[in-house]
């Protein structure tokens, strides 16, 4: 799981170099729609 998160963060960092700011779009999507996978990821990270 850590490796997957690291790969996703690395991909987002590489895409940020381009002209389209992807991190902001992803964060807005997470805040607006609150996907179940994000909630599960947060619970896994904080072990609750």
C-alpha distance matrix in Angstrom:
0.0 3.8 5.4 5.1 6.3 8.6 9.9 10.7 12.4 14.2 15.4 16.6 18.3 20.0 21.2 22.6 25.1 26.7 29.2 27.0 25.0 21.8 20.0 22.9 23.0 19.4 19.9 23.2 21.8 19.2 22.1 24.5 22.7 20.1 17.8 16.3 12.7 13.1 14.6 12.0 9.3 12.0 12.7 9.4 9.5 13.2 13.1 15.9
3.8 0.0 3.8 5.4 5.1 6.1 8.6 9.9 10.5 12.1 14.2 15.3 16.3 18.3 19.9 21.0 23.3 25.3 28.0 26.1 23.9 21.0 19.0 22.0 22.7 19.3 19.5 23.1 22.2 19.7 22.4 25.2 23.9 21.2 19.4 18.5 14.9 14.4 16.0 14.0 10.6 12.4 13.7 10.5 9.3 12.8 13.5 16.7
5.4 3.8 0.0 3.8 5.5 5.0 6.2 8.7 9.9 10.4 12.2 14.3 15.2 16.4 18.3 19.9 21.8 23.7 26.7 25.1 23.3 20.5 19.0 22.4 22.9 19.6 20.5 24.1 23.1 21.0 24.0 26.6 25.3 23.0 21.0 20.3 16.6 16.4 18.5 16.6 13.3 15.5 17.1 13.9 12.9 16.5 17.2 20.3
5.1 5.4 3.8 0.0 3.8 5.4 5.1 6.2 8.6 9.8 10.5 12.4 14.2 15.4 16.5 18.4 20.6 22.0 24.8 22.8 21.2 18.0 16.8 20.1 20.1 16.7 18.0 21.4 20.0 18.1 21.4 23.6 22.1 20.1 17.8 17.4 13.6 13.7 16.3 14.5 11.5 14.2 16.0 13.3 12.8 16.6 17.3 20.0
6.3 5.1 5.5 3.8 0.0 3.8 5.4 5.1 6.1 8.5 9.8 10.6 12.2 14.2 15.3 16.5 19.0 20.7 23.2 21.1 19.0 16.0 14.1 17.3 17.8 14.4 15.1 18.7 17.8 15.7 18.6 21.2 20.2 18.0 16.3 16.2 12.6 11.7 14.3 13.2 9.7 11.6 14.1 11.9 10.5 14.2 15.7 18.3
8.6 6.1 5.0 5.4 3.8 0.0 3.8 5.5 5.1 6.0 8.5 9.9 10.4 12.3 14.2 15.3 17.3 19.4 22.3 20.8 18.8 16.3 14.6 18.0 19.0 16.0 16.8 20.5 20.1 18.3 21.1 23.8 23.1 21.2 19.7 19.9 16.3 15.2 17.8 16.9 13.2 14.7 17.2 14.9 13.0 16.5 18.2 21.1
9.9 8.6 6.2 5.1 5.4 3.8 0.0 3.8 5.5 5.0 6.1 8.6 9.8 10.5 12.2 14.2 16.0 17.6 20.6 19.2 17.8 15.1 14.3 18.0 18.3 15.6 17.2 20.6 19.8 18.6 21.8 24.1 23.1 21.7 19.8 20.3 16.7 16.0 19.1 18.2 14.8 16.9 19.5 17.2 15.9 19.5 21.0 23.7
10.7 9.9 8.7 6.2 5.1 5.5 3.8 0.0 3.8 5.4 5.0 6.2 8.5 9.9 10.5 12.3 14.8 16.0 18.6 16.6 15.0 12.0 11.0 14.6 14.7 11.8 13.6 16.9 16.0 15.0 18.2 20.4 19.5 18.3 16.6 17.5 14.1 13.2 16.6 16.2 13.0 15.0 18.0 16.3 15.1 18.7 20.5 22.7
12.4 10.5 9.9 8.6 6.1 5.1 5.5 3.8 0.0 3.8 5.4 5.1 6.1 8.6 9.8 10.5 13.0 15.0 17.5 15.8 13.6 11.3 9.6 13.1 14.2 11.7 12.7 16.3 16.3 15.1 17.8 20.4 20.3 18.9 17.9 19.1 15.9 14.2 17.3 17.4 13.9 15.0 18.3 16.9 14.9 18.1 20.4 22.8
14.2 12.1 10.4 9.8 8.5 6.0 5.0 5.4 3.8 0.0 3.8 5.5 5.0 6.2 8.6 9.9 11.4 13.6 16.7 15.8 14.2 12.4 11.5 15.3 16.3 14.3 15.8 19.2 19.2 18.5 21.2 23.6 23.5 22.4 21.3 22.4 19.2 17.7 21.0 20.8 17.3 18.6 21.7 20.0 18.0 21.3 23.5 26.1
15.4 14.2 12.2 10.5 9.8 8.5 6.1 5.0 5.4 3.8 0.0 3.8 5.4 5.1 6.2 8.6 10.4 11.6 14.6 13.4 12.5 10.2 10.4 14.2 14.4 12.7 14.9 17.9 17.5 17.4 20.4 22.3 22.0 21.5 20.1 21.6 18.5 17.4 21.0 21.0 17.9 19.6 22.8 21.2 19.7 23.1 25.2 27.5
16.6 15.3 14.3 12.4 10.6 9.9 8.6 6.2 5.1 5.5 3.8 0.0 3.8 5.4 5.0 6.1 9.0 10.3 12.6 10.9 9.2 6.9 6.7 10.4 11.1 9.6 11.6 14.5 14.6 14.7 17.4 19.4 19.6 19.2 18.4 20.4 17.7 16.0 19.5 20.2 17.1 18.3 21.8 20.9 19.2 22.2 24.7 26.7
18.3 16.3 15.2 14.2 12.2 10.4 9.8 8.5 6.1 5.0 5.4 3.8 0.0 3.8 5.5 5.2 7.0 9.6 12.4 11.6 9.8 9.0 8.3 11.8 13.4 12.5 13.8 16.8 17.5 17.5 19.8 22.1 22.7 22.1 21.6 23.6 20.8 18.8 22.1 22.8 19.5 20.2 23.7 22.7 20.5 23.4 26.1 28.3
20.0 18.3 16.4 15.4 14.2 12.3 10.5 9.9 8.6 6.2 5.1 5.4 3.8 0.0 3.8 5.4 5.7 7.7 11.2 11.1 10.6 10.0 10.7 14.1 15.0 14.5 16.5 19.1 19.5 20.0 22.5 24.4 24.8 24.6 23.8 25.7 22.9 21.4 24.9 25.3 22.1 23.3 26.7 25.4 23.5 26.6 29.1 31.3
21.2 19.9 18.3 16.5 15.3 14.2 12.2 10.5 9.8 8.6 6.2 5.0 5.5 3.8 0.0 3.8 5.3 5.5 8.5 7.7 7.7 6.9 8.7 11.7 12.0 12.0 14.5 16.6 16.9 18.0 20.5 21.9 22.4 22.7 22.0 24.3 21.8 20.4 24.0 24.9 22.0 23.2 26.7 25.9 24.2 27.2 29.8 31.7
22.6 21.0 19.9 18.4 16.5 15.3 14.2 12.3 10.5 9.9 8.6 6.1 5.2 5.4 3.8 0.0 3.8 5.3 7.3 6.8 5.5 6.2 7.2 9.7 11.1 11.7 13.4 15.4 16.5 17.6 19.5 21.2 22.3 22.5 22.5 25.0 22.8 20.8 24.2 25.4 22.5 23.1 26.8 26.3 24.2 26.9 29.8 31.6
25.1 23.3 21.8 20.6 19.0 17.3 16.0 14.8 13.0 11.4 10.4 9.0 7.0 5.7 5.3 3.8 0.0 3.8 6.7 8.1 8.2 9.7 11.0 13.2 14.6 15.4 17.1 19.0 20.2 21.4 23.2 24.8 26.0 26.3 26.2 28.7 26.3 24.4 27.8 28.9 25.9 26.5 30.2 29.5 27.3 30.0 32.9 34.9
26.7 25.3 23.7 22.0 20.7 19.4 17.6 16.0 15.0 13.6 11.6 10.3 9.6 7.7 5.5 5.3 3.8 0.0 3.8 5.6 7.4 9.0 11.6 13.3 13.8 15.2 17.4 18.7 19.5 21.4 23.3 24.3 25.4 26.2 26.0 28.7 26.6 25.0 28.5 29.8 27.0 27.9 31.6 31.0 29.2 32.0 34.8 36.5
29.2 28.0 26.7 24.8 23.2 22.3 20.6 18.6 17.5 16.7 14.6 12.6 12.4 11.2 8.5 7.3 6.7 3.8 0.0 3.8 6.5 9.2 12.0 12.7 12.9 15.2 17.3 17.8 19.0 21.3 22.7 23.4 24.9 26.2 26.3 29.4 27.7 25.9 29.4 31.0 28.5 29.2 32.9 32.7 30.9 33.5 36.4 37.9
27.0 26.1 25.1 22.8 21.1 20.8 19.2 16.6 15.8 15.8 13.4 10.9 11.6 11.1 7.7 6.8 8.1 5.6 3.8 0.0 3.8 5.9 9.1 9.6 9.3 11.6 13.9 14.3 15.2 17.7 19.2 19.7 21.1 22.5 22.6 25.8 24.3 22.6 26.0 27.8 25.5 26.2 29.9 29.9 28.4 31.0 33.8 35.0
25.0 23.9 23.3 21.2 19.0 18.8 17.8 15.0 13.6 14.2 12.5 9.2 9.8 10.6 7.7 5.5 8.2 7.4 6.5 3.8 0.0 3.8 5.8 6.1 7.0 9.2 10.8 11.6 13.1 15.1 16.4 17.4 19.1 20.1 20.5 23.7 22.2 20.1 23.3 25.3 22.9 23.2 26.9 27.2 25.4 27.7 30.7 31.9
21.8 21.0 20.5 18.0 16.0 16.3 15.1 12.0 11.3 12.4 10.2 6.9 9.0 10.0 6.9 6.2 9.7 9.0 9.2 5.9 3.8 0.0 3.8 5.5 5.2 6.2 8.6 10.0 10.6 12.3 14.3 15.4 16.4 17.2 17.3 20.3 18.7 16.8 20.2 21.9 19.6 20.3 24.0 24.1 22.7 25.2 28.0 29.1
20.0 19.0 19.0 16.8 14.1 14.6 14.3 11.0 9.6 11.5 10.4 6.7 8.3 10.7 8.7 7.2 11.0 11.6 12.0 9.1 5.8 3.8 0.0 3.8 5.4 5.2 6.1 8.6 9.9 10.6 12.2 14.2 15.4 15.5 15.9 18.7 17.1 14.6 17.8 19.7 17.2 17.4 21.1 21.4 19.7 22.0 24.9 26.1
22.9 22.0 22.4 20.1 17.3 18.0 18.0 14.6 13.1 15.3 14.2 10.4 11.8 14.1 11.7 9.7 13.2 13.3 12.7 9.6 6.1 5.5 3.8 0.0 3.8 5.5 5.2 6.1 8.6 9.9 10.5 12.2 14.2 14.8 16.0 19.2 18.3 15.6 18.3 20.8 18.8 18.5 22.2 23.1 21.4 23.2 26.4 27.1
23.0 22.7 22.9 20.1 17.8 19.0 18.3 14.7 14.2 16.3 14.4 11.1 13.4 15.0 12.0 11.1 14.6 13.8 12.9 9.3 7.0 5.2 5.4 3.8 0.0 3.8 5.5 5.2 6.2 8.7 10.0 10.6 12.1 13.5 14.2 17.7 17.0 14.9 17.9 20.3 18.7 19.0 22.5 23.4 22.3 24.4 27.1 27.6
19.4 19.3 19.6 16.7 14.4 16.0 15.6 11.8 11.7 14.3 12.7 9.6 12.5 14.5 12.0 11.7 15.4 15.2 15.2 11.6 9.2 6.2 5.2 5.5 3.8 0.0 3.8 5.5 5.1 6.2 8.7 10.0 10.6 11.1 11.3 14.5 13.4 11.3 14.5 16.7 15.0 15.5 19.1 19.8 18.8 21.1 23.7 24.3
19.9 19.5 20.5 18.0 15.1 16.8 17.2 13.6 12.7 15.8 14.9 11.6 13.8 16.5 14.5 13.4 17.1 17.4 17.3 13.9 10.8 8.6 6.1 5.2 5.5 3.8 0.0 3.8 5.4 5.0 6.1 8.5 10.0 9.9 11.2 14.3 13.6 10.7 13.3 16.0 14.4 14.0 17.6 18.8 17.5 19.2 22.1 22.5
23.2 23.1 24.1 21.4 18.7 20.5 20.6 16.9 16.3 19.2 17.9 14.5 16.8 19.1 16.6 15.4 19.0 18.7 17.8 14.3 11.6 10.0 8.6 6.1 5.2 5.5 3.8 0.0 3.8 5.5 5.1 6.1 8.5 9.7 11.6 15.1 15.3 12.8 14.9 18.0 17.0 16.6 19.9 21.5 20.6 22.0 24.8 24.7
21.8 22.2 23.1 20.0 17.8 20.1 19.8 16.0 16.3 19.2 17.5 14.6 17.5 19.5 16.9 16.5 20.2 19.5 19.0 15.2 13.1 10.6 9.9 8.6 6.2 5.1 5.4 3.8 0.0 3.8 5.5 5.2 5.9 7.6 8.7 12.4 12.7 10.9 13.3 16.1 15.6 15.8 18.9 20.4 20.1 21.8 24.2 24.0
19.2 19.7 21.0 18.1 15.7 18.3 18.6 15.0 15.1 18.5 17.4 14.7 17.5 20.0 18.0 17.6 21.4 21.4 21.3 17.7 15.1 12.3 10.6 9.9 8.7 6.2 5.0 5.5 3.8 0.0 3.8 5.6 5.5 5.0 6.4 9.7 10.0 7.5 9.7 12.7 12.2 12.1 15.2 16.8 16.6 18.1 20.4 20.1
22.1 22.4 24.0 21.4 18.6 21.1 21.8 18.2 17.8 21.2 20.4 17.4 19.8 22.5 20.5 19.5 23.2 23.3 22.7 19.2 16.4 14.3 12.2 10.5 10.0 8.7 6.1 5.1 5.5 3.8 0.0 3.8 5.9 5.6 8.7 11.7 12.7 10.0 11.0 14.6 14.4 13.4 16.2 18.5 18.0 18.8 21.4 20.7
24.5 25.2 26.6 23.6 21.2 23.8 24.1 20.4 20.4 23.6 22.3 19.4 22.1 24.4 21.9 21.2 24.8 24.3 23.4 19.7 17.4 15.4 14.2 12.2 10.6 10.0 8.5 6.1 5.2 5.6 3.8 0.0 3.8 6.0 8.9 12.3 13.9 12.0 13.0 16.5 16.8 16.3 18.8 21.2 21.1 22.0 24.3 23.3
22.7 23.9 25.3 22.1 20.2 23.1 23.1 19.5 20.3 23.5 22.0 19.6 22.7 24.8 22.4 22.3 26.0 25.4 24.9 21.1 19.1 16.4 15.4 14.2 12.1 10.6 10.0 8.5 5.9 5.5 5.9 3.8 0.0 3.8 5.7 9.1 11.1 10.1 11.1 14.2 15.1 15.2 17.3 19.5 20.1 21.2 23.0 21.9
20.1 21.2 23.0 20.1 18.0 21.2 21.7 18.3 18.9 22.4 21.5 19.2 22.1 24.6 22.7 22.5 26.3 26.2 26.2 22.5 20.1 17.2 15.5 14.8 13.5 11.1 9.9 9.7 7.6 5.0 5.6 6.0 3.8 0.0 3.8 6.5 8.6 7.0 7.4 10.7 11.7 11.6 13.5 15.9 16.6 17.5 19.2 18.1
17.8 19.4 21.0 17.8 16.3 19.7 19.8 16.6 17.9 21.3 20.1 18.4 21.6 23.8 22.0 22.5 26.2 26.0 26.3 22.6 20.5 17.3 15.9 16.0 14.2 11.3 11.2 11.6 8.7 6.4 8.7 8.9 5.7 3.8 0.0 3.8 5.5 5.5 6.8 9.0 10.2 11.3 13.0 14.7 15.9 17.4 18.6 17.9
16.3 18.5 20.3 17.4 16.2 19.9 20.3 17.5 19.1 22.4 21.6 20.4 23.6 25.7 24.3 25.0 28.7 28.7 29.4 25.8 23.7 20.3 18.7 19.2 17.7 14.5 14.3 15.1 12.4 9.7 11.7 12.3 9.1 6.5 3.8 0.0 3.8 5.4 5.2 6.3 8.6 10.1 10.8 12.3 14.3 15.7 16.2 15.2
12.7 14.9 16.6 13.6 12.6 16.3 16.7 14.1 15.9 19.2 18.5 17.7 20.8 22.9 21.8 22.8 26.3 26.6 27.7 24.3 22.2 18.7 17.1 18.3 17.0 13.4 13.6 15.3 12.7 10.0 12.7 13.9 11.1 8.6 5.5 3.8 0.0 3.8 5.5 5.1 6.1 8.7 9.9 10.4 12.2 14.3 14.9 14.8
13.1 14.4 16.4 13.7 11.7 15.2 16.0 13.2 14.2 17.7 17.4 16.0 18.8 21.4 20.4 20.8 24.4 25.0 25.9 22.6 20.1 16.8 14.6 15.6 14.9 11.3 10.7 12.8 10.9 7.5 10.0 12.0 10.1 7.0 5.5 5.4 3.8 0.0 3.8 5.4 5.0 6.3 8.7 9.8 10.5 12.4 13.9 14.0
14.6 16.0 18.5 16.3 14.3 17.8 19.1 16.6 17.3 21.0 21.0 19.5 22.1 24.9 24.0 24.2 27.8 28.5 29.4 26.0 23.3 20.2 17.8 18.3 17.9 14.5 13.3 14.9 13.3 9.7 11.0 13.0 11.1 7.4 6.8 5.2 5.5 3.8 0.0 3.8 5.4 5.2 6.3 8.7 10.0 10.8 12.0 11.1
12.0 14.0 16.6 14.5 13.2 16.9 18.2 16.2 17.4 20.8 21.0 20.2 22.8 25.3 24.9 25.4 28.9 29.8 31.0 27.8 25.3 21.9 19.7 20.8 20.3 16.7 16.0 18.0 16.1 12.7 14.6 16.5 14.2 10.7 9.0 6.3 5.1 5.4 3.8 0.0 3.8 5.5 5.1 6.1 8.6 10.0 10.1 9.8
9.3 10.6 13.3 11.5 9.7 13.2 14.8 13.0 13.9 17.3 17.9 17.1 19.5 22.1 22.0 22.5 25.9 27.0 28.5 25.5 22.9 19.6 17.2 18.8 18.7 15.0 14.4 17.0 15.6 12.2 14.4 16.8 15.1 11.7 10.2 8.6 6.1 5.0 5.4 3.8 0.0 3.8 5.4 5.0 6.1 8.7 9.6 10.6
12.0 12.4 15.5 14.2 11.6 14.7 16.9 15.0 15.0 18.6 19.6 18.3 20.2 23.3 23.2 23.1 26.5 27.9 29.2 26.2 23.2 20.3 17.4 18.5 19.0 15.5 14.0 16.6 15.8 12.1 13.4 16.3 15.2 11.6 11.3 10.1 8.7 6.3 5.2 5.5 3.8 0.0 3.8 5.4 5.1 6.2 8.3 8.8
12.7 13.7 17.1 16.0 14.1 17.2 19.5 18.0 18.3 21.7 22.8 21.8 23.7 26.7 26.7 26.8 30.2 31.6 32.9 29.9 26.9 24.0 21.1 22.2 22.5 19.1 17.6 19.9 18.9 15.2 16.2 18.8 17.3 13.5 13.0 10.8 9.9 8.7 6.3 5.1 5.4 3.8 0.0 3.8 5.5 5.3 5.7 5.4
9.4 10.5 13.9 13.3 11.9 14.9 17.2 16.3 16.9 20.0 21.2 20.9 22.7 25.4 25.9 26.3 29.5 31.0 32.7 29.9 27.2 24.1 21.4 23.1 23.4 19.8 18.8 21.5 20.4 16.8 18.5 21.2 19.5 15.9 14.7 12.3 10.4 9.8 8.7 6.1 5.0 5.4 3.8 0.0 3.8 5.5 5.0 6.8
9.5 9.3 12.9 12.8 10.5 13.0 15.9 15.1 14.9 18.0 19.7 19.2 20.5 23.5 24.2 24.2 27.3 29.2 30.9 28.4 25.4 22.7 19.7 21.4 22.3 18.8 17.5 20.6 20.1 16.6 18.0 21.1 20.1 16.6 15.9 14.3 12.2 10.5 10.0 8.6 6.1 5.1 5.5 3.8 0.0 3.8 5.6 8.2
13.2 12.8 16.5 16.6 14.2 16.5 19.5 18.7 18.1 21.3 23.1 22.2 23.4 26.6 27.2 26.9 30.0 32.0 33.5 31.0 27.7 25.2 22.0 23.2 24.4 21.1 19.2 22.0 21.8 18.1 18.8 22.0 21.2 17.5 17.4 15.7 14.3 12.4 10.8 10.0 8.7 6.2 5.3 5.5 3.8 0.0 3.8 5.7
13.1 13.5 17.2 17.3 15.7 18.2 21.0 20.5 20.4 23.5 25.2 24.7 26.1 29.1 29.8 29.8 32.9 34.8 36.4 33.8 30.7 28.0 24.9 26.4 27.1 23.7 22.1 24.8 24.2 20.4 21.4 24.3 23.0 19.2 18.6 16.2 14.9 13.9 12.0 10.1 9.6 8.3 5.7 5.0 5.6 3.8 0.0 3.8
15.9 16.7 20.3 20.0 18.3 21.1 23.7 22.7 22.8 26.1 27.5 26.7 28.3 31.3 31.7 31.6 34.9 36.5 37.9 35.0 31.9 29.1 26.1 27.1 27.6 24.3 22.5 24.7 24.0 20.1 20.7 23.3 21.9 18.1 17.9 15.2 14.8 14.0 11.1 9.8 10.6 8.8 5.4 6.8 8.2 5.7 3.8 0.0
